[in-house]
Amino acid sequence: MKFAVRPLMSSALLASALLVTGCATKKHVKTSIEPLERRVDELEAKTKKTDSSVAELERNLSKTDEQVRGADARANQAALEAAKANERAARSSEQAEAAGRAASSAQSAIDAEKKRIAAIDERITNLDNYQVEHSESVLFKFGSHTLSADSKKQLDAAAGKILDEHRYVVEVQGYTDKTGSAEYNLMLSRKRADAVVQYLTVQHKVPLHRLFVNGVGSEMPAADNKSRQGREQNRRVEVRLYTPKAN
């Protein structure tokens, strides 16, 4: 009987030991593991909060980057507009300078023309103190403004007398007969006067500024246009040399 009781007691003691050990393990788990789990939960919560903050920060950075890019684009556009404005200003300045030069040139031309007109006016005024020194009447063929050989000889003689003078003016007046229209005769009379002036200035170097030239067409005839001889005398250019009156 002693041998039967001992195994039973051993089993009971082992069970008691296991029970005690199991309770101790649960208590250890409760006191050690649970705080760790809470700590892990807290860390996970903080991690999620941190992740949320990082995501918000990234969104804010993205908005900031977008705003910066927008500002850069506006700055680039403003720089482009400023460059265009500078270019327009430069063109306007160049145009203003060109307009100023043109105005200055135009004013110079006006001043020169005023001086020329004043000189002509003075010469015309002084004609009151001049008298006819010599006169030639150069004749032309019908419808022609070409100088004949005889006409050139007359002008050669007239040029010699002209160039002997120191103070003088020469009046060159072109005429026609009544044949043809008034417009045609006026044009033809001017061409005849121009032919005489060209001969005097080119062949004899008579200064052009001493010549008064005009064409009057069929007005102021020298003879009656009803006759052939009269019409021949009317197809003419009259050259008059004026010199100052002797005191």
Secondary structure, DSSP 4 states (H G I P E B T S, - for coil): -HHHHHHHHHHHHHHHHHHHHHHHHHHHIIIIIHHHHHHHHHHHHHHHHHHHHHHHHHHHHHHHHHHHHHHHHHHHHHHHHHHHHHHHHHHHHHHHHHHHHHHHHHHHHHHHHHHHHHHHHHHHHHGGGEEEEEEEEEE--TT--PPPHHHHHHHHHHHHHHHT-SS-EEEEEE---S-S-HHHHHHHHHHHHHHHHHHHHHHH---GGGEEEEE-TTSS-SS-TTSHHHHHHHSEEEEEEEEEPP-
